[in-house]
Amino acid sequence: MYTCMKIFSFLWILSSLGFNNNYQQPTAQQWEQIHKEAAQLIWERAMVAKNAVNQVMPNVREELLENLCSSAPAVNFTTHADLSDSLIQAESTSASVFVSTDNQQSWIENSNVNPINEEGYESTWGATTTTNGGDNVDWYLQGSIDSNSLGLDFGQITVSQSPYNENNQWPPANNLYTTLVTDESGETSASQDIVNIKATYSDDKLFASLGLSGSCCDSGSFFGPWNLYSIAIVNPEAENPVAYAYAWGDGGFGQLYPAIYKIDGDLTTGEVGGFEVLSENFSYSTAGNNFQASSLLSIITNDADWGVWPNSLNGVALVGTTVEAGLSGLDISTNILDTSDLGVLVMSTQSQNDNSLPSLTNPTYDTETGIVSVLYTDAENNLATAHEVMVEDMVFIMTPDGHAYEEGVTFSATIGGGNAAEFIFSDGSGQFVTLDLDLGGSGDECGQLYGDANADGVLNVLDVVLTINIILCADCEDNYNACSDLNEDGVINVLDVVAMINMILG
């Protein structure tokens, strides 16, 4: 009897509400329109994000962040990144490097990342981060630009790598997320007010989080309006104007429910052509102030409209939106409550667990130009923190012809001349690698032995006598011998004799 009374009371409440036109459920046709208009808002924002990323990309398809490299793990840990022209030339460009020496349990953020502005590093930004040392290091880079400087109205655009969620931890701990977007609060009610977007990745999954000012998530009123929370996912290089979204909604007697949505449209008309639930096979959480979602990335990337994957970025564009949808009288009413700036997640992280010393090979000396060079190769792609050549107690800094150190980079310096050169390099581990090069004096006429004035292959008193005779015969037609000019000042005199005797005596 009690159960029957409960059912009767519930039906009576529904009936009394149903007689009021302000509290009616949409028809099937109206629900279709509500879904379409909500999808339209999400799609429009996603397409603006797609366009923004493509304008940030250089005309020549290069990566936004190239040649990421670091020193070996060390207390003073050095990182380099070559930024494309589009990022360097844009205003309000900034970068941060995040370093972990405890297996990603915590991160040191270093925002003191600046252009090196040296020969060989014209497009390179560098940073040195103080750590507690150790043999293990994980690090990733984040760059940000003001879209207004590119003629875009999309706020700050952040391009970031992230920690690596190797074990598919769900939901990911905060130390496994990177913050792609930080948004101002107070733009709408707290439970729909977006304050950040975070993301991370594993070998096969994408993880994303929509942070809110208040608790997540407000489904809306019983009869509407209802709220929809979405994280749009876009392949910037896709040919088709299609957006995908992790979305959460709960209302309308089951009409709104969590799923991965696919929305396609027409850029010419700006209209959504179709929308569908791509899959309900994803994990989500509305605990605390965050809508978190994760799925196999292949659910999205294997879709025919996604485009080539991996793309040149090995990354996706993410943008957050909260939407209110329902009826206003007999009319459909959909509104964006809040939207975020754009974030681009680059799915990569740099890690190093051990270190081997670099190698120096192929030393050369060009007698005509006075340039010495050597090939520096590092199996861990570690940059050279020291790259010098010493000639006759003079130190010259050597310049690289590239930054792909694992493949091998040629360092060179103009030294003029000399007897011997010593290359001195380090990958930052605290150990130095050296290599000697006999410069052959001033040429082959010296028998490859500097000071060998008579070119007999032996440096002895005969060379001293010949050099002294040259000095004494100032008026002789051929009174200059390059092999006797040990200090290479263009004059044969007592200074050369002294240097020669010192060489003979060892």
MODA-V763402 format. One record per backbone hydrogen bond with DSSP energy under -0.5 kcal/mol. CO is the residue of the C=O (numbers start at 0). NH is the residue of the N-H. E is the energy in kcal/mol with one decimal. If there is no record, write none. Layout:
CO;NH;E
CO;NH;E
This chain:
0;4;-1.9
1;5;-1.9
2;6;-2.2
3;7;-2.7
4;8;-2.6
5;9;-2.3
6;10;-2.6
7;11;-2.3
8;12;-2.1
9;13;-2.3
10;14;-2.8
11;15;-2.7
12;16;-2.2
13;17;-2.8
14;18;-1.6
16;19;-1.4
18;20;-0.6
19;22;-2.2
20;23;-0.5
26;30;-2.7
27;31;-1.9
28;32;-1.8
29;33;-2.8
30;34;-2.7
31;35;-2.1
32;36;-2.7
33;37;-2.4
34;38;-2.6
35;39;-2.2
36;40;-1.7
37;41;-1.9
38;42;-2.9
39;43;-2.6
40;44;-1.7
41;45;-2.1
42;46;-2.6
43;47;-2.0
44;48;-1.9
45;49;-2.4
46;50;-2.5
47;51;-2.3
48;52;-2.3
49;53;-2.0
50;54;-1.6
51;55;-1.7
52;56;-2.0
59;61;-2.3
63;83;-1.3
65;81;-2.7
68;79;-3.0
69;382;-1.9
74;76;-1.0
74;130;-2.9
75;77;-0.6
76;128;-3.2
77;70;-2.6
78;126;-1.9
79;68;-2.1
80;82;-0.7
80;124;-2.9
81;65;-2.8
83;86;-0.8
83;87;-2.0
84;88;-2.6
85;89;-0.7
89;92;-0.5
90;145;-1.5
93;143;-2.6
94;112;-0.6
95;141;-2.5
96;109;-2.8
97;139;-1.9
98;107;-3.2
99;137;-2.6
101;104;-1.0
106;108;-0.6
107;98;-2.4
107;109;-0.5
108;110;-0.5
109;96;-2.5
110;112;-1.8
111;113;-0.6
113;125;-2.8
117;120;-2.8
120;116;-0.8
120;123;-1.3
122;82;-2.1
123;115;-2.7
123;116;-0.5
124;80;-1.9
125;113;-2.0
126;78;-2.7
128;76;-2.6
128;130;-0.5
136;351;-2.5
137;99;-3.0
138;349;-2.5
139;97;-2.7
140;160;-2.5
141;95;-2.7
142;158;-3.2
143;93;-2.4
144;146;-0.7
144;156;-2.9
145;148;-1.5
146;149;-1.6
146;151;-2.5
147;150;-1.6
153;341;-0.7
154;146;-2.4
155;157;-0.5
155;341;-0.5
156;144;-2.3
157;343;-3.0
158;142;-3.3
159;345;-3.2
162;164;-0.6
162;200;-0.7
163;165;-2.0
164;167;-1.8
172;175;-2.1
173;176;-1.4
177;179;-0.8
177;198;-1.9
180;196;-1.6
188;191;-2.3
188;192;-0.7
189;192;-0.8
189;212;-0.6
189;213;-2.5
191;193;-0.7
192;212;-2.4
194;182;-3.0
195;210;-2.5
196;179;-2.2
196;180;-1.7
197;208;-2.6
198;177;-2.3
199;206;-2.3
200;164;-2.8
203;296;-2.4
203;297;-0.6
204;201;-2.1
205;294;-1.5
206;199;-1.9
207;292;-2.7
208;197;-2.2
208;210;-0.7
209;290;-2.4
210;194;-2.9
210;195;-1.3
216;218;-0.8
218;226;-1.9
220;223;-0.7
224;220;-1.6
225;324;-2.9
227;322;-2.8
228;247;-2.8
229;231;-0.5
229;320;-2.3
230;245;-2.0
231;318;-1.4
232;243;-2.0
233;235;-0.8
233;316;-2.5
234;237;-2.0
239;241;-2.1
240;264;-1.5
242;262;-3.1
243;232;-4.1
244;246;-0.7
244;260;-2.7
245;230;-2.4
246;258;-1.9
247;228;-2.7
250;254;-0.6
250;255;-2.2
251;254;-0.9
254;256;-0.5
255;250;-1.3
258;246;-2.3
258;260;-0.6
259;277;-2.3
259;278;-1.5
260;244;-2.0
261;275;-2.2
262;242;-3.0
263;272;-2.0
263;273;-1.8
264;266;-0.5
265;269;-2.8
265;270;-0.7
270;265;-2.5
273;263;-2.6
275;261;-2.8
275;277;-0.8
278;259;-3.1
279;281;-1.8
282;293;-2.4
284;291;-2.6
286;289;-1.5
287;215;-3.1
288;211;-2.9
289;291;-0.8
290;209;-2.8
291;284;-2.3
292;207;-2.7
293;282;-2.7
294;205;-2.0
295;298;-1.4
295;299;-0.5
296;299;-1.2
296;300;-2.7
297;301;-2.1
299;302;-1.5
302;305;-1.7
302;306;-0.5
310;313;-0.6
313;346;-2.6
315;344;-2.6
316;233;-2.2
317;342;-2.2
318;231;-2.7
319;339;-2.2
320;229;-2.5
321;336;-2.9
321;337;-1.4
322;227;-2.9
323;334;-2.6
324;225;-3.5
325;332;-3.1
326;328;-0.5
327;329;-0.6
327;330;-1.8
330;327;-3.4
332;325;-1.8
334;323;-3.0
334;336;-0.6
337;321;-2.6
341;157;-1.7
342;317;-3.3
342;344;-0.5
343;159;-2.8
343;345;-0.6
344;315;-1.7
344;346;-0.6
345;347;-2.2
347;161;-1.2
349;138;-2.7
351;136;-2.3
358;376;-2.1
360;374;-3.2
363;372;-2.0
364;366;-0.7
365;369;-2.6
365;370;-0.7
369;414;-3.0
369;415;-1.6
370;365;-2.4
371;412;-2.1
372;363;-2.3
373;375;-0.6
373;410;-2.7
374;360;-2.1
374;376;-0.5
375;408;-2.7
376;358;-2.7
377;380;-1.9
380;69;-0.6
382;384;-0.8
385;425;-1.7
386;397;-2.9
387;423;-2.9
388;390;-0.5
388;395;-2.8
389;421;-2.1
390;393;-1.9
393;390;-3.0
395;388;-2.2
398;411;-2.0
402;404;-1.4
403;406;-0.8
403;407;-1.1
404;377;-2.1
408;375;-3.2
408;410;-0.6
409;400;-1.2
410;373;-2.1
411;398;-3.0
412;371;-2.6
412;414;-0.7
414;416;-1.6
418;438;-1.8
418;439;-0.7
418;440;-0.5
419;391;-0.6
420;436;-3.0
421;389;-2.8
422;434;-1.5
423;387;-2.4
424;432;-3.1
425;384;-1.6
425;385;-1.4
426;71;-3.1
432;424;-2.7
434;422;-3.3
436;420;-3.1
436;438;-0.7
439;442;-1.9
440;417;-0.5
442;445;-1.4
442;447;-0.6
443;446;-2.3
445;448;-1.5
447;449;-0.5
448;451;-2.2
450;452;-2.1
451;454;-1.4
457;459;-0.8
459;462;-1.1
459;463;-1.0
460;464;-2.5
461;465;-2.2
462;466;-1.9
463;467;-2.5
464;468;-2.3
465;469;-1.8
466;470;-1.7
467;471;-2.4
468;472;-1.8
471;473;-1.0
472;475;-1.3
475;478;-0.6
476;478;-0.6
480;483;-1.9
480;484;-0.9
483;485;-1.9
484;487;-1.3
490;492;-0.7
492;495;-1.1
492;496;-1.4
493;497;-2.7
494;498;-2.1
495;499;-2.3
496;500;-2.8
497;501;-2.4
498;502;-1.7
499;503;-2.3
500;504;-2.5
502;505;-0.6
